[in-house]
C-alpha cells in the first residue's frame, strides 16, 4: 500500500511538472502575426501555404524582363536542376552518401534551387555549395555521435522545460561547420540567382515557414549568421524532444517571440508551392531543355514490423519514424503532381528496407550512420540511386 502511494505521488509530481514551464514568453499577438519582421525585414521568409511565396522570390510580373534576367544571370540560358532533401534524423547519412557518391560519378549538377527540412536542412547548405563541401558533409554524418547533437538532462528539469533533451551540442556543432566563410559563399551564390531554402514550422501559427537562406546571408546584418544557424537548428528540433527555437521579431514597433520547431511537422519535403508556375519561370529565364528535380528521401518507404518497448522514449521514437515515412510519401506525390503540371521531370531516391544490417543503438549512432552513408555512396557510384517518377 505504501509503495502504491509513493508511485501515485510520483506520477502526480511528474504531471504537475509537465504542466509547468520555466520558459517565459512574449508571443506575437494574433492580430500582428502576419506583419512581423525579422532583422528589420519582411522579405527573408514566406508562408509556404499562400501565394505570397514565390519560389526563390522570382517576381516575374513586377520586374522588367531585362532586369529579371540580369538579376538571375547565373541561372539564365542554361539547364536547370533542383534538389529537395527530406527529414529523417540520423538517416540523413543516406542522403549525404548519395551526394558524395554522385560527385564521384561525375554527373552531379549544380542546383538552381536546394531545399531542406529537418536533417535535410542540415545537409542543404553543403549540397548547395557543391563538391568542395563533400568532405565536411561526410565527416558530419559518419563521425559525429549523439553527444554532438543532444544532451540528455535531468528528467525532472526536462519535464518542467520545453524539451526533454538539450540541443546546445547541436548549436556548437553548427557554429563549427556553418561558419562565416560558408555564409559568405552562400551569399555569393545567392547573388548569381541560385536559391537555398529551409523549412521550419511556426508552432504558434501552425504553418510552414520557408526561409530564404541566401538572402539572409547576403543581407549584411550582423546577426545574419546566428539567424541562419538558428533556422537550421529549428528545422531539426523535434517537438517535445528538442527544445523549440524562439525567434525575436518585431511588429508595430514592439518586440515579440515566435516558437519554431521541426520543419517536418508541416512537411517532410518541399520544392515549390502550387501557386508558382515554373513554366513561366523557365520561359523567362530561357532555361534550356526540361528542368529536372531530384528528391532525396532520408527514410524507408515500406513499413517495417518492429515490436516497440513500452517506454516513452521508444514509443516517441517509433511514432516519429512512422510519421516521417508516411508523411514523406504524401509529400513526394504532392511535389510530383505540381512538377508534372509544370513540365518538370522528377527523380526520387529513398532508403530500401534491406539497406544495412547495422541497427542504431542511439539517436545518432556513428556506426549505423557510417554504414548508411556508405550504402548511399555505393548506390550512387553504381548508378542505381535514382528512380524516374512517372505515374501515368
N, C-alpha and C positions, 0 to 999 in steps of 0.2 A: 504494500500500500504506500509506504514511504517513497520507494523508488518511482512509483507511478506519479506521485505528487511532484517529485523532483523533475521528472520528464515533462509533465504538463506545464510546470512553471518555466522550464527552459524554453518550451515552444512559445509560450506567451511572451517571454522576453525577446525571442528571435523575431516574432511577428511585430512586436512593438518597434524594434529596431528597424525592421524592414519598412515600416511606415514613416520613419523619421529620416531626415536627411540633414547632413551638416553643410550642404551647399546652399548659399543664399543667392537667389537670382533676382534679376531685374528684367523680366522678359518683355519683349516687344509687344505693345498692346495691339489688339486685333485691328483697330481702326488705322494703324500705321504700318502694319507688317508688309504691305505691298509696296511701300515707298522707302524702305530702309536702304541706306547706302553703307558701303564698307570701304575703308581707306579714302573716304570722301568722294567715292564714285559710284555710279549706278550701272555701269556697263561692264563690270567684271564677272557677272554671273547672271543666270537666267533660270526662270521656272521651266522645267522640261515639258510641262503639260499645257503650255499655251503657245500661241503663235508669236508671242514676243521673242521666243528663242529662235533666232535664225542661225543655222549651223555656221560656226566659226564667224558669225556676225557678217555674213555675206549680204549686205544691204543693197541688193541689186536695184530695186525700184527707186531708191533715194540718191543714187550715186551715178553721175555720168559714166558711160561705159569706158571712156578713155581713162578716167581717174580710177575706176574699179579695177581694170586690168593692170594698171600701174601699181596699185596697192598690193595686188596678188601676183606680181611679176614672177615670183619664184615657183608658182604652180600653174602658170598660164601656158597655153600652147604646148602641153605635154600630157603624157598618160597620167592617170590618177589611180592611186591605191589608197584604201582606207583600212584602219585596223581598230577593232574593238576587243578589249580584254575583260573577261568576266571576273567575278569574285570566286572564292574557293579556298580561302585561308592558305594553309601550307601547300595545298595542291597547286598554288601558283608556280611551284617549281616546274610543273609540266610546261606551262606557257613560256617560262624562262628558257627551258631546254629547247623548245621548239624554235624560239627566236635565234638562239645561238647556233643551232644546227642549220637553220635557214641561211644564216650568214655564211657558214662553211660551204653550203651548197652553191653559193654564188648567185642565188636567184631572189634574194630578199630585196624588195623595192624600198624606196624612200616613200614614206606615207605622207599624204597631204593632210590627213586627219588621223589622230590617235586618240582613242577614248579609253577610260579605265574606271572600274568600280571595285572598291574593297581591295583585295590583293592585286587586282588589275590596276588600281590606282597607284600602287607602289611600283608596279612594273612599267607603267605607261611612260614616265619621263625617260627611262633607259631606252625603251623601244623607240620613242620619238627622236632621240638624239642619234640613234643608229649604232652600227657595229663597234664604234670606238668605246662604247659603254658595255659591251658584252661581258668583259671580264669582271666588272663590278657587279653586273646582274647575276652572273654565275656564283660569285662569292656570296652575295646576299642570300641566294636560295639554296646553297649547298653547305655553307659553313656556320651560318647563324642559327642558334637554337632558341628555345623558349625564353631564356633569360635575356635575349637581345630584343625581345618584343614585349613581354609582360612580366609582372612580378605579382605573385600571389601573396596578399597581405593577411592581416588578422581578420578572421571571419566576422567577428562582432563589429569591427570598424567598417568592414566592407558592406555589411548589411545596412549600416546606417549612412552609407555614402551612395554615390550614383553609379557604381560599378563594382563587381566582385573582385576585379583584378586591377592592378596599377599598370598603366601603359607608359609610364615615364621611360622605361628602357627603349620603347619604340621611338620616343621623342629624341633620345640620344642617338639612336641608330640613324634616324632621318637627318639629324644635324650633321652627321659624319658624311653621309652619301649625297644628300641634296644640298650641296654647298654653293657658295657664291659663284664659283666657276660654272657649275652646271646651270644655275639660274640665268647667268649671262648668255650661255649658249641657247637656252630655251627662248630667251628674248630675241636673240639674233634670228632664229628660225621663224619666230612669230612675225618678224618684220618682213620676211620673204613671202608671207601669206599662209604658211603652214599653221595648223591648229592642234593644240594639246588641251583636251577637255577631260575633266574629272567630275564624277557624280557623287554627291552626298545626299543624305535625307534630312531635311529640316523637320525635326520631330514635332516642333510646335505647330507647324503648318500642315504636317502630314504629306509633304510634297517633295519630289526630287528637285534638287538644285544642280545645275550644270555650271561649273566654274571654268572660265577661260584662263588657263594657267599661263599661257604665253603673254596675254595682255597684262596680267598681274606682274609677271616677271619684267615686262617692258615698261611698267608704269613709272619707274623711278622713285617709288615711295620707299622710305627707309624701312618700313615694316613688311615689304612685299615678300621677302624670303621666309620670314616667320609665318606669314599667312599661307604661303604655298605648302610649307611643311605641315601646318595645322589642317589644311584641307585634305592632304594625303592621309594624315592620322585619323581625321574624322571619317573619311570614306571607309577606313578599315576598322572602325570602332563598333564591334558587335554589341548591340544594346543589352544592358544588364550584366554583361561580362566585362567589356571595356567601358571606362567612363566616357560619356559624350564629350565633344569639343564645343566650347562656348565661344562664339564669335561676337566681338563687340561691334555693334552697328549704330548708326545714327538715324533719327527720324524727327523731323520738326525741331531740330536744334537740340535734341536730348539724346543721351547715350543709353543704349539698352543691350541685352544679350539675346542671342539665338542659340538653341540647342540643336546640334547636328550629330548624326550617327551614321553608321554604315550605309553607304550608297545602295547596297544590296537589299535593304529593306524596301526600297521603291522599285528597283530593277537590278538584276544581276549583270546586265549588259545593255549598252545603248550605242547607237551610231548617230542617228539624227532623227528628229521628230517628223511625224507625217505632215506637219504644216509646211515643211520645207520641200521645195521641188528641186531635186538635184539635177533634173533635166535642164532646168533653167540655169542653174549654176554652171553646169558643164558646158552649155552652149555659150554663155557669156565669157567663160574662161578659155573657150576654144580647146577644150580637152580632147586629146587625141584618142581615138578608139573608145572602147566601153570601159567606164570606171569599174574597178574591182574592189569589193570589200572582203576582208579576211576577219573571221570571228574566232577568237581563241576562248574555248570554254574550259575553264580550270575545274572541271567537275566530271563526275560519272553521269552518263545519260541513262543507263539501265539501272533499275533498283537492285540493291543487294540485300539479301536477308542477313541480318546481324542482330542476334539476341542482345538486348540492351540491359546493362546493370541498373538496378533501381537506386541510382544516386542522382542528385540534382545536376552535377557536372556532366555525367554520362548521358542523361536524358536531354539536357540542353544541347550538348554537342551533336547528338544524333538528330535532334529536331532541326538544328540549323543546317546540317549537311543535307537533310531531306529537302528542306525549303530551298536551299541553294540549287539542288538538282532540278526540282520540279519547276521552280520559277524560271530558272535559266532556260529550260526547254521552251517555255512560253515566250520568253524574250527573243529567242532566236527566230521563232516563227513570225513574231511581230516585225523584227528587223527585215526579215526576208520579204514579207508582204510589201513593205514600203519600198525596199530596194528594187524589187521586181517591177513595181509600178513605174519606177523612175529609170529603168533600164540599166541598173547597176548589178553586175554579176556578184554572186556571193559564194565564198568557200568557207567551210567550217571545219574545225578540229576540236576534239574532246578527248577525255581520258577513257580508253577502253576498260572494261571491267577486269580484264586479266593483265593490266599494265605491269604491275610489280608484285612481287611476293612479300616484300617487306611490309610490316604493319607499324603504323605510327603509334608510339607509346606515350606521346605527349603532344601538346598542341602544335609545336614546331620542332619536329624531330629531324635533325640533320641527316641521319642515316636514311630515313624514309624519303626525305626531300631530295637527297642526292640521287637515290635510285630513280625517283620520278623525273628529275631533271635529265638524267642520262637516257631514260626511256624516250622522253620528248625529243632530245637531241638526236638520238639514233634514228628515230622515226622520220625526222625532218631530213637527215642525211640520205636516207633511203628513198626519199620522195614519196613516202606513204602517209604523210601527215594531213593532207587537205582533201576534203570531200566537197565537190562542187554541188551546191544545192539546186535542185530542180524538182519542184513538186507537181508539175503538170503531168 
